[in-house]
Amino acid sequence: MTTISPAAADEGAAANAGPAASVWRVEPFRDGTPEEFARLRSALERAGYTEPALCARFGIAQMHEFLQAREGREESLEPTDAQAVLARLFLDAEPLEWRVVRALLPADAVAAIEALGLLHDMGERGELCAATVLLYPTDGLYIVSDRNADPDALAVPPPADIVYPAITRNTHRFMSTLPRTPCDSFLELCSGTGVAALAAAAGFARRAWAVDITGRATRFARFNAALNGLANVEALEGDLFEPVRGLTFDRIAAHPPYMPALRQEYVFRDGGEDGEQITRRIIAGLPEYLRPGGLFVCSCMATDRGPDAPLEARVREMLGAQQEEFDVVVAQAQTFDPTGYYVQLAVKGSGRFGPVETRHQLFKRLGITRLVFGTVMIQRHAAGARRPAFTARRQLGLETAAPQFEWLLRWATAEAATGYEALANALLDARPRANPGVELRMTYRLERGDGPAWTAGKNWVAVELPFAVEAECPFWVPALLERADGSATFRELLESLKRTGLVPEEASEAEFGPMALRFVMQGFLDVAEVPAHSG
């Protein structure tokens, strides 16, 4: 699991309480008034404590790329201005002298921070202060979370209900897959800071709910809602769907605990012996809580269990008796050998060798052959829809995000509703363009006759977007891609290939259409839209 950094208690931190004291013994914040939250937001913005300004300062593209000083960031951060003071306190989680804070931060900023309890005294005479939380801008929001994403790295263990930061790479991937199209009711489960529900409430949902099983996370989510001035989001404490029983939603998102765990140590992380305990329960609840036409998005790690039980088939089974009302997409980012994964963690010092054999026997008993990390997306059929359900598996590209998932759902839905041959026939009048990111890969083999000669072997085409795909292709496909510039239809391209002798004269549209559709659905070719009469 990607982490921000081991934000261990600073040397001398909270010395008034003794050598074993840590930031975890300090209240993370106090509830404030709308006016106090508004003053803090204004102060942060005026100090340049915004995502664009911080990214520019640290030379990064987005906040999830930020490295703390103790992680080895090369650039030093001397407290010479208000932005640097805030970053030292709330991003690097390092202490500063009160006199420096009061000298460089505007008085109203200090007053707002103190009113909300975001700093605490350190040192024997209280001359130092330290942040009680991380506070950072991300996704157009200000978010507070606990100070560490890797609790095993801390000398003083944090509480089991530590609230996971929202600027890790994993959380960024989760947020990037959320469709930002308007919706009525948005539910985030296992919400932690509530960042997904907050982004929905601020941007595209009429109402949003953030549900977490821990009171600590619920309190953080409520604080974050107030910090961002959002009145249309509600944070509730409880076990998955229980706090919203009787409600339904047209979008549900979850970033659940998914690490296989022999015993639970941290609520945000540990997902039962196979890592799927929470994910299974969430998916099983979708028939009751996801509205017709609704969408579920989940970032998690789950398992393949041999050739007859890949993850996508198992997800479909988790939906139960109503599974034919749902389409399932699994998009993997990485896959791991289950035992090898924990061996590597132990080698890197992020785990222990002792439990590896126990895990190996457990994985063997459960039939687990691969750990699959990525995104699960489930679409419920619209009311009155009469079509087969589809199941798909894809490989995530480096930049695959919500628009690419929406693209896949549109085409796969059209295929399910119309049938492959009918959709292929409808596609013949479309004017394709080659994906600008397509790559051609060719092999040659050395053949010796009168002299060494290279003979053309196989051709592959590859893309990273919309999904990462590499496919062997016939020798005429490079010519097709070269000519596909949006000016000619597939029918016209076929005739062009015939005239140049690349495709036999007798090749028919009935043969060419399915191949054309395959190239479109793999992402090598793009058309403006799914053919309107495809059903």
Stockholm file with secondary structure:
# STOCKHOLM 1.0

chainA/1-535         MTTISPAAADEGAAANAGPAASVWRVEPFRDGTPEEFARLRSALERAGYTEPALCARFGIAQMHEFLQAREGREESLEPTDAQAVLARLFLDAEPLEWRVVRALLPADAVAAIEALGLLHDMGERGELCAATVLLYPTDGLYIVSDRNADPDALAVPPPADIVYPAITRNTHRFMSTLPRTPCDSFLELCSGTGVAALAAAAGFARRAWAVDITGRATRFARFNAALNGLANVEALEGDLFEPVRGLTFDRIAAHPPYMPALRQEYVFRDGGEDGEQITRRIIAGLPEYLRPGGLFVCSCMATDRGPDAPLEARVREMLGAQQEEFDVVVAQAQTFDPTGYYVQLAVKGSGRFGPVETRHQLFKRLGITRLVFGTVMIQRHAAGARRPAFTARRQLGLETAAPQFEWLLRWATAEAATGYEALANALLDARPRANPGVELRMTYRLERGDGPAWTAGKNWVAVELPFAVEAECPFWVPALLERADGSATFRELLESLKRTGLVPEEASEAEFGPMALRFVMQGFLDVAEVPAHSG
#=GR chainA/1-535 SS CCCSCCCCCCTTTTGGGCTTCCGGGSCCCCCCCHHHHHHHHHHHHHTTCSHHHHHHHHTCSSGGGCCCGGGTCSSCCCCCSHHHHHHHHHTSCCCEEHHHHHHHSCHHHHHHHHHTTCEEEESTTSCEEEESSEEEEETTEEEEECSCSCGGGCSSCCCTTCCCCSCSHHHHHHHHTSCCSCEEEEEEESCTTTHHHHHHHHHTEEEEEEEESSHHHHHHHHHHHHHTTCSSEEEEESSTTGGGTTCCEEEEEECCCCBCCSSCSCTTTBCCTTSCHHHHHHHHHHHHHEEEEEEEEEEEEEEECSTTSCHHHHHHHHTGGGGGGEEEEEEEEEEECHHHHHHHHHHTTSSCSTTHHHHHHHHHHHTCCEEEEEEEEEEECCTTCCSCCCEEEEECCTTCCHHHHHHHHHHHHHHHHHCHHHHHHHHTTSCCEECTTCEEEEEEEEEESSSEEEEEEEEEEEECSSSCEEEEECTTHHHHHHHCBSSSCHHHHHHHHHHTTSSCTTCCHHHHHHHHHHHHHTTSEECSSSCGGGC
#=GC SS_cons         CCCSCCCCCCTTTTGGGCTTCCGGGSCCCCCCCHHHHHHHHHHHHHTTCSHHHHHHHHTCSSGGGCCCGGGTCSSCCCCCSHHHHHHHHHTSCCCEEHHHHHHHSCHHHHHHHHHTTCEEEESTTSCEEEESSEEEEETTEEEEECSCSCGGGCSSCCCTTCCCCSCSHHHHHHHHTSCCSCEEEEEEESCTTTHHHHHHHHHTEEEEEEEESSHHHHHHHHHHHHHTTCSSEEEEESSTTGGGTTCCEEEEEECCCCBCCSSCSCTTTBCCTTSCHHHHHHHHHHHHHEEEEEEEEEEEEEEECSTTSCHHHHHHHHTGGGGGGEEEEEEEEEEECHHHHHHHHHHTTSSCSTTHHHHHHHHHHHTCCEEEEEEEEEEECCTTCCSCCCEEEEECCTTCCHHHHHHHHHHHHHHHHHCHHHHHHHHTTSCCEECTTCEEEEEEEEEESSSEEEEEEEEEEEECSSSCEEEEECTTHHHHHHHCBSSSCHHHHHHHHHHTTSSCTTCCHHHHHHHHHHHHHTTSEECSSSCGGGC
//
